[in-house]
Amino acid sequence: MEVFTNEASAKLDGDITDSVTTLTIKDPISVPATGTFRIRIDDELIKVTSTASLVWTIVRGDDGTTPIAHLDNAIIYIVVTKSSVDSLVSIQSSGSEVSNRRILNFIGATVADNSGNSRCDITLSSKRFEADWTTPIDANFVWLNQGTGSRVVNPNGSIYMLSPANASIASRGYMIACPATPYIITARLAFGILDVGSACAGLAWGDNVGSKLHSLHRFSPFIQVNRLTYTAFSSNDASVSMGIASNDFNWMQLEDNGTNRIFRVGIDGFNWIQIFSTGRTTHLTPTHVGLYLDSHNATWPTGVNLHSFAIT
């Protein structure tokens, strides 16, 4: 690392030619004991790469100057040069310099010099704070009891599902056909208005034969698992009051392992809280799985945005 010091100097101990790569000093004043630094002797700039007491290892003709011979007792000045300054604005990617913008060493990232915009572009190789998002494929989804429900595919590929105001239960499903067991559905959702009436939104298993749903949903301030049809409530399997914290549980997961169906929620897509588990044919034999939404309010519509939908 480049080091600096104020008002430092020394004298050359013995003559040196224009090609030697070590020198010996005497009468040092405040010279660095370690590190890389720059010096000037006469009209030559020299880079010191290491020190061993009074013996320095050097690189001659630094910053475009010409190596020349120097005489015993020549004054050695510690200086800041253009290369010194450039060394402070160097960007490195895993040790290799890729830009002269700032001295940072990004491990596990791609760093490129964007000279046209006078900036450095840094691309992380992984997301460290939340699970990777898998863009849902809209063509794989079908409506179950669409009614007045609607959906929009956003420019970023996420799917926005809307349930208009409805005074009674009018559950909407926008789902995919169930994969072969075993499987896990992992989704990242953003919720609309859920603090009025009985509005709820989340994931569910659906039966397009018996018109039944088994839902895992946000029903502020609760996370619930309910059995229902598209027009009527049947029973509640789990209701966990999480208060304000319920707003943080935007990751949901449904698993069918061939024996049981399991309902989970999470805040980051990595760590999960199991809300409920039941036999895989309890209440319904699922044919579809995916988004579930119901405004259940005479005044306010509600919506849910599906940002990520992964099948494993």
Secondary structure, 3 states (H helix, E strand, C coil): CECCCCCCEEEECCCECCCCCEEEEEEEECCCCCCEEEEEECCEEEEEEEEECCEEEEECCHHHCCCCCECCCCEEEEECCHHHHHHHCCEEECCEEEECCCCEEECCEEEEEEHHHCEEEEEECCCCCCCCCCCCCHHHCEEECCCCCEEEECCCCCEEEEECCECCCCCEEEEEECCCCCEEEEEEEEECCCCCCCCEEEEEEEECCCCEEEEEEEECCEEEEEEEECCCEEEEEEEEECHHHHHHCCEEEEEECCCEEEEEEECCCCCCEEEEEEECCCCCCCCEEEEEEECCECCCCEEEEEEEEEEC
